[in-house]
Amino acid sequence: MTVFPQPSAIVIPDLPLVSLDAPPPSVCLPPSFPDGTETPYFVCGDRVKWKPLSDTDNTDTGVIIGRFYAFAHHHHHWSWKYLVFLDTDSYSRCFCSADTAWEQDLEPLDKEQSL
């Protein structure tokens, strides 16, 4: 791999170029906040798992311990984001005890799976 140092950056020519969407000019809370926001799907104490990205994905499970309303740059709108305390047998638990996830990335954990 060839690396060409630049005055303010390092350029690695072997990497593919990534196109980034420009952020909106201003990220302000919606004028109707909090009354106009969607009702959160999950509440504290709900057991959840991450939606798998493929059939071979190791997905984490845990319990919702908090939530906050944040601007989702990847969707260009505001959305609920959750703080999840990971189960002791979760894949990622070996390097973190809690994680955050957007509402659309989580699904309820079946009662049979949580036993």
C-alpha positions, 0 to 999 in steps of 0.5 A: 500500500502506498501512502502519500502524506499531504499537508493536512491529510493522509491520502491512501490511493488504494481505498475506494472513494466514499460519497458523503451526504452533506448535512442539513444547514442547521440541526435544530429541534423540530418546532413541535418538540416534544408534542409532535414527536412519534411515541417511542416504541420501546420503554425502559425495561423492555428486552430487545435484540439488534436486527441481524444484518445477515444470517450469520450475524452475531446479534446482541441482546439486552434491556433498554435503560434509557432513550433520547431524541437525536438527529439521525444524520443517515436519515436526515430527520430526528428519531429515538435512540436507545441506551441498551444494557447488554446481556452477559452472554451478548457477543459485544459484552466482552468489550462493552457493557452498554450500547446505543441503537436507533429505534429501527435497528432494534426489535423486541426480544421474544419472551422464550428467547429471554429465558 
